[in-house]
């Protein structure tokens, strides 16, 4: 597998998906800790934060499964991208 024939990847797609998911969750979680701590703002309700994480994970799984396996399923790809966009918008509203 390669990314645009520039970077050869020797790991399996599940490893890459887990790594991408871990890094994404780390970035979102740290931003909640630091930004809300520095601004002394309580943030939005925890229900919207939980909804954001669920939508974020669904988007990562959908987008990653299509991108890493090489399938040509445009519906799943668009669902994944749309879910990631909604998660980012929820994240900015929660801040």
C-alpha positions in Angstrom: 0.0 0.0 0.0 1.2 3.5 -0.7 0.1 7.1 -0.3 0.3 8.6 -3.7 3.3 6.5 -4.4 5.4 8.8 -2.2 5.3 6.9 1.1 5.3 3.1 1.2 3.4 1.7 4.2 4.4 -1.7 5.4 1.8 -2.0 8.2 -1.6 -3.4 7.8 -4.6 -1.1 7.5 -5.9 -1.9 11.0 -2.7 -0.7 12.6 -2.9 2.6 10.6 -6.6 3.0 11.5 -5.8 2.5 15.2 -2.9 4.9 15.1 -4.9 7.6 13.3 -7.9 7.1 15.7 -5.6 7.3 18.8 -3.9 10.5 17.6 -7.2 12.1 16.7 -8.7 11.2 20.1 -5.6 12.5 21.8 -5.8 15.9 20.0 -9.4 16.4 20.8 -9.1 15.3 24.4 -6.1 17.5 25.1 -7.7 20.5 23.5 -10.7 20.1 25.9 -8.3 19.9 28.9 -6.1 22.8 27.9 -8.5 25.3 26.3 -11.3 24.9 28.9 -8.8 25.0 31.7 -7.0 28.1 30.5 -10.2 30.0 29.6 -11.9 28.8 32.9 -15.0 28.0 30.8 -17.0 25.0 31.7 -17.8 24.1 28.1 -21.0 22.7 26.7 -22.9 19.9 28.2 -21.3 16.5 28.4 -24.0 15.0 26.2 -22.7 17.0 23.2 -19.1 16.0 24.0 -20.2 12.3 24.1 -22.1 12.8 20.8 -19.0 14.4 19.3 -16.8 11.4 20.2 -19.3 8.9 18.8 -19.6 10.8 15.5 -15.8 11.3 15.4 -15.2 7.5 15.8 -17.9 6.7 13.2 -16.3 9.1 10.8 -12.8 7.7 11.4 -13.9 4.1 10.9 -15.9 4.9 7.8 -13.3 7.1 6.1 -10.4 4.9 7.2 -12.0 1.7 6.0 -12.6 3.1 2.5 -9.2 4.9 2.3 -7.1 2.1 3.6 -8.7 -0.9 2.0 -8.9 0.7 -1.5 -12.6 0.1 -1.9 -14.5 2.4 -4.2 -17.6 3.0 -2.1 -18.4 6.7 -2.4 -21.4 6.5 0.0 -19.3 5.3 2.9 -16.5 7.7 2.1 -18.9 10.7 2.0 -20.5 9.5 5.2 -17.1 9.4 6.9 -16.1 12.8 5.7 -19.5 14.3 6.7 -19.3 12.7 10.1 -15.8 14.1 10.6 -17.0 17.5 9.5 -19.9 17.4 12.0 -17.5 16.3 14.8 -15.2 19.2 14.1 -18.2 21.6 14.1 -19.4 20.1 17.4 -16.0 20.5 18.9 -15.8 24.2 18.0 -19.3 24.8 19.4 -18.3 23.0 22.6 -15.3 25.3 23.1 
